[in-house]
Amino acid sequence: MKRGLTMLVLFLLNGLVSAPAGAQVTFNLTSVPVFATSGDPSAPLGSVSLTAGNSATMNAGSQLFFFYQVGALLGGGASVTCSAAGCARPTNFTFAVSGNQVAITFVTDVTFNVGNSITVSGLDFNATGYMMGTQISATASAIGAVITIPAVAAVAQIISPPSVVLSPTSLNFGNELVGIASSSKTVTLSNTGGGSLNISSIAASPSVFVQNNTCGSSVAGGGNCTISVVFAPIAAGAILGSLTINDNAPGSPQTVALHGTGLNGPTLSSLSPSTFEAGSPSIVLTVIGANFISGSVVRWNGSDLATTDVSNTILTATIPASYLASPVSALVTVFNPGPSGGIISNPLTFSATAAGSSPIPAGAVQTVIPHSAFGGGWITRLFVANLTNSYNTVTINRINQTGILVDSRPTILPPAGEIYMADSESQRSLPLTINWFVIGSDGPVIASVLFDFQGAAAPAPVDFNTALGALASPPLWAFTALARVTTPGGDLGLALANLNISPITVTVKLFDAGGNLVAQDSVTLGPFAQTAFDLTQDAAFSSILRSTNEFVGTLTATTSDATKPVSALVVGANLNQLYSLPVVSGVPK
């Protein structure tokens, strides 16, 4: 009968061996009763009888142990030889001496026939005791002497080699914020074999995956242990890794696939508005930044605001009127929730200024850009250059159409230095918002603006792009500009900004090419207020401007008080192409 032996542990009971150093012990495998691994050794389950024509096979990875029950074995010049066919060291087996045992590990399958033997030579014994091995024919000889061991009952155990089962075989940590460790996920390692699983290493890689385990250096047959893994990304992006276990089981090393995605935390770049007048009703705050997620929340001094997720770069939140009841400076942040507590953005400051305070910045020189726009496909780019050879303190204030300061950015320009500011690309998709700029500086500066439109980014996309550049406009109480409108496709726009703390009325007149007054209208601007309108859509002017294929004339404007100037921008359009028209001081006599 052929029987595959995967791990053979042999005990020789009551055989007294007294051997000097260098003893040779030969174990002949001929007939071995077989008993249960953990049951009663006196209850045989069967036997392996190696008679003529039969054999027993030690499979690759299995081990054969010889034990010395009392004292310890010293390796000395130990060697192991095997008489079976194809049984040579180290090609087919290796051995090691440790403590009170000799462990022989088979590298390949080795078949033993009747009369084959394994001989262990050169052992040093430091005490006498019981040698546990085969019962049938065991002799010890040294220095020419032969010691015969009485035949006694033998016990043999057939034990399967260690076998590793991992559950689960992969871990997916999903999305995790950069710099935050995930909650742990667990892998169970089970040794489903009979032999001891000897573990040489357990490691997770790359280093963003960190493991901790209860396995130690070995797991008994039928036992198990747990390995916990956490994911702590240090950069954004998908990350693949592995948990690797090196051991003495077939198939080593075993691996568990690891996967996680790092997400950057939220960052803030601007608020719109960033300042407002105290005592105002509730307002909608637009927060511009990056890495917002579903569930991101805008916070006001740490308290959550009702938040709307517009995109991964834009959030809007309502600031209650109670928060704006009196002048205040508040820190605005964004909180991204996460499995490990979430992460908070950098703060930006929102200011509620005293009611009635001027939004015009301090400075010996004021430079005015009477119009800016973002949303509806538009963004505004502002350029300011220092015209002096010394450092120049500059404050750029952005004011809304009702005269309230919504953003203030102080800076110091080096000699002949320049600053560039632009709305973020993500603001194109917002509803159209119109503001204006006043730049206060210690010394003279030059400022220009570029209005940049991309039709595809508009809330209602259109198939064209355009842009318009304009220079700063001086404060004037009376001015004149050219007026030209073609039909169809032409437009004529006018923007006016009041630089005064009191209301002002501006009268706008339209003259034809012959100098004849053909239309006029008036508009009243509140303190520091701004207006922008298309004259071709205004009831007082549209019929004249649209009456011919081309209207050419002049546009004039005067304020109701010559001591209270306004700043103006006149813009023409022809088939979606924009152009600014120069504004000069004074009106025709």
Secondary structure, DSSP 8 states (H G I E B T S, - for coil): --EEEEEEEEEE-S-EE---TTEEEEEE-SEEEEE-SSS-TTSEEEEEE--TT-EEEEEEEEEEEEEESSS-EE-TT-EEEE-STT--TTTTEEEEEETTEEEEEESS-EEEETT-EEEEEEEEESS-EEEES-SSSEEEEETTEEEE-----EEEEE-----EEEESSEEEEEEEETT-----EEEEEEE-SSS-EEEEEEEEESTTEEEEES-TTEE-TT-EEEEEEEE--SSSEEEEEEEEEEESSTT-SEEEEEEEEEE---EEEEEESSEEETT---EEEEEEEE---TT-EEEETTEE--EEE-SSSEEEEEE-GGGGSS-EEEEEEEEE--TTS-EE---EEEEEE-TT---S--SSEEEEEEEEEEBTTEEEEEEEEE-SSS-EEEEEEEEETTS-EEEEEEEEE-TT-EEEEE--GGGGGS--EEEEEEEEESS-EEEEEEEEEEGGGSSS--S-EEEEEEE----BSEEEEEEEEETTTEEEEEEEEE-SSS-EEEEEEEEETTS-EEEEEEEEE-TT-EEEEEGGGSTTTHHHHTSSSEEEEEEEEEESSTTS-EEEEEEEEETTEEEEE-EEES---
